Amino acid sequence: MSSTGRLNAASPLRLEFPQSLAVYEDYAAAQRAVDYLSDQRFPVQHCMIVGTDLKRIERITGRLTTGRVAMSGVLSGLWFGLLLGVLFSVFTDSESALATILSTMVLGALFGVIFTLVGYAMTRGQRDFSSVTQVVATRYEVLVEHKVAAQARQLLSQLPGAMANPFA
């Protein structure tokens, strides 16, 4: 996309004079419609599925406590230390490789717990929970280029239950 938010003429995500073919409540239904068109030998390269009416969903996964934050810091620090230890051991003799890996893991765990606890303390209890977030569309519109819109509508009308309300 350009800085103005519009698609340039050479973009593969652009259709020439797009028209709405149908609007669906979920992606699977929109995909099923385009798949049906493909099965009917329709030139599906003239189609596009656009997710609209975006919403952000946040699922709370648990309560954050100092202990959970500390354990998270230890574990992430261990993994980072292991990675560094393996990288450092490549450049040392084989006798001290294990000591290098173990020492970087211990240091990683120590720094990991310190950094996560400091970060947690800086929030001052304003976000005492963990969560996962996802952005999803609430509607999916199938667009088609104007030159093949009539053909697409005619084909899609033959799929039972697939022609959604174009005004939804």
N, C-alpha and C positions, 0 to 999 in steps of 0.2 A: 504494500500500500504506500502511496505517497504521503508526504507530510500533511496533506489536507484530508487524508482519510479515504480518498477515492482510489479505485483501482485504475491503473494505467491501461492503455489500449492493448499492450502486449501481454498482459497478465493472463495466466491460464485460469484464473478465478473470475473471468469476465465473460458475460454472454452478450451477444448483439441483440439489443432491444428485447430483454427478457420479459416474459409474461408468466403470471402465476398459473400453474397447472392445478395444484391442490395444496391444502394445508392439513398437517397431521399433528396429533397430540404427542406422538413419540417417534423417535428416529427409526425404529424398526419398521413402522408402517410406511414411512417415506422411502426407506431403502427397498422395501418389498415392492412398492409401486415402480421405482426405477428398474429394479431387477426384472419385473414383469415386462416392462417396455423393452429391455434388452433381450429377453427371451423371444419377443415378437419381432426381433431384428430391427427395432427402432434405433436410429443413430443417437445413442445416449450421451455422446460427447457434446450434445446440445442441451444437456440438462445440468441442473445444479440443485443441491439440497442446502438450504440455508436455515440454520437454527436462529430463532428470534426470541424476543422477550426473555432475555437472560436473567437468571437469578443466582445468587450465591447461597449455597447450602453449607452450613457448618454443623457437623455432627460432634457433639461433646463425647469424648471417649473416657473421661475420668477426672478425678479431682487431683490437683497438683499439691503435693506436700513437699516439705524440705527433703525428706528421705527419697521420694521418687525423683526429684530433680537431681539430687546428689548421685543416685544410682545411674541415671541417664548420663550424667557427666562422666562418671567412671567408665561406663561402657563405651561411650563415644571416644573417650581419651584412650582406652585400651586399643580400640580398632585403629585409631590414628597412630598410636605408638607402634603397633604391630607393622603397619605399612612403612613407617619410617625405619624401623628396625630391620625389616627385610631389605629395604633399599640400601641402608648403611652396611649391612652384612655382605652385600655384593662386593663392596670395596675393602673388606677386611679379610684376614686369613680365616680359614674354616674353624680354627680352634676357638676364636673369640666371637664367632657369629651368634651363638646361642646367648652369650652374655650381652651382646649388643642388642639383640631382639628383646630380651627380658628387661633390660634397663630402659629401653625406649618405651616399652609398654607401661612400666611403673611410672615413669615420668609423664607419659601421656595421660594416664589415669589421674595422676595428681593434678596436672594442669587442667584437665577436663572438669574435674569436680570443682576446682577453684573458680574457673570461668563461668560454669553454669550456676553455681551458687551466688556469685556476685551478680550475674544477670538477673537471676530470680529475685534477689534482694532489691534490686533497682526498680522492679515493677511495683513494689510496696503493696502487694496483695491485690492489685487491680485486675489480674487475670489468673486466678487460682484454679485453672482447669486446662486440660489438654483437649485438642480437637483435630479433626481433619476437615478440610474445606474443598469444595468443588463448585465450579461454575457450570450450570446446565441451562439448556434452552427449554422453554416450556411449549414451544411450537416449532414445527419443522415444515418449511414451505418448499415445494418442488417448483423450481423455475425452469422454463424452457424457452429457447429462442423463438421469436415470433414466426419465423419461416416454417417451423415444424410444429407449431402449437396445436393446430387443428388435428393433425395426424396423431399427436400424443394424446389429446383429449379423447379422440375416437377409440384408440387402442385401450386406454385406461378405463374407459366406460365398460369394457368387456370383462374386467377383473371384478368379480363379485365382492362388494364391500370395500373396495380399494379407493374409490373416488370419494375423497373427503370433501367437506364443505369448503369451497374456495373462499367463502366470506367469513370463515371462523376467525 
